[in-house]
Amino acid sequence: MKHLVYILTCIVLLVGCNGHKHPKPTPNANITIKSPTEVWVGWAGNINYEIECSTSGGNESTTLWAESNVSWITNIRCYGKKVIYDIKANNSDERRSGVITLHYGNKGADVTVVQQPEADMEFEARTLSGSDYYGKSETNDNLYNYHVILSEDGLSDDGYLYEESEYYFLDLYSEKSTSYYNRWTLPYGTYSTDSGDVGTTYSYRIKTESNNLYTETAIATATIEVSSQGINARLTLETGESVNVWYCGTPEVKSNSGDALSTLVEDYTFNIKGATLIGTFEDSTFGSNRKECKLYVFEKLDMSTGDYSGDLFQLTLILPKNVDSIAGTYRRGVTDYSFVAGGIQNINEEGMEPSDSWYMSEDNSRVAPIKSGEITIKEGEDGLYTITMDVRDDGNNSIKGTIETTVYIVE
């Protein structure tokens, strides 16, 4: 009987720790995770997720093995320096997380797996390219405004959306500011429409197709978590559809000022009175329910000769089809009351031809495409308009000031 108890005890020791022998002391053993230590996955789950690692030390009996603390991470197996696992679907309305622990001798290393809740749609963003920091918003409790674009491809050099792509525009407000426009990190924390720090006016989903066709859907509700690991958003569209959107990586935005078209070397401010504004309406390439207004603002213009002097602002504004007044507040975008970012339409022996929204001096010693910020146009009496601009070029120089002007619209 004593022999039987002894044999049973040995068997328990052999199959303990998920069937692995208790490792012998291996003081020189070490394990390092080479792939991300936090992984975000969709609600439907899948098979053959991989973890890459490196090991050192140990002895001939030291092997790599792994285990999880949750049942929905399953079928864990080790091949060389890889751990492969499967994930079951998450049919709940709550995000969940689990940990996979890799063992090598007496050393261990953890990988956290975060799985999204069930949703109608899911989207994993690869870049924050095109996102803007607008600074303090006087119309939103003096909070600091960040306009974040989540996409796979970013924006083109001219500020346009790529065809056959998907974009999520999120208008966020924070009590925290950033000191730099050319490189900033979205403040960490939770943003939501319930608390008022996600604005719905400029938050929407765009799905582009070919031939400049696209579908735009407003975001009705949002809860967005921002951390050093990335951005995790749960959205409800105006259609009632739920969407999981996430971006893995530090939520940092960098400018491409090294490739800037702007010739500005510092911020530029202005205060112009008695200017002349000439505009034309035309069909919009951003939908049959919209039109575009091409505006040219001349600091000094001789209407009889066409000669001008001083500053020139060239703007492309997007308006609803049935609206005749240009009064409103415009931000860069492709929706109603947006301005189209400046770019280059053509380059030839005579130079470049600026398209859409630009600032230029009379002698072209200062030229700058307008890439971000806000333009407000107010209509006064007797055909007078006030244009307030707080924008930035592609070198992240500020272009800021006020223009008082009369306006001539040519249909």
Secondary structure, 3 states (H helix, E strand, C coil): CHHHHHHHHHHHHHHHHHHCCCCCCCCCCEEEECCCCEEEECCCCEEEEEEEEEEECCCCCCCEEEEECCCCEEEEEEECCEEEEEECCCCCCCCEEEEEEEEECCEEEEEEEEECCCCCEEEEECECCCCEEEEECCCCCCCEEEEEEEECCCECCCCCECCCCEEEEEEEEECCCCCCCCEEECCCEEEECCCCCEEEEEEEEEEECCCCCEEEEEEEEEEEEEECCEEEEEEEECCCCEEEEEEECCCEEECCHHHCCCCCCCCEEEEEEEEEEEEEEEECCCCCCEEEEEEEEEEEECCCCCCEEEEEEEEEEEEECCCCCCCEEEEECCCCCEECCCEEEEEECCEEEEECCEEECCCCCCEEECCEEEEEEEECCCCEEEEEEEEECCCCCEEEEEEEEEEEEEC
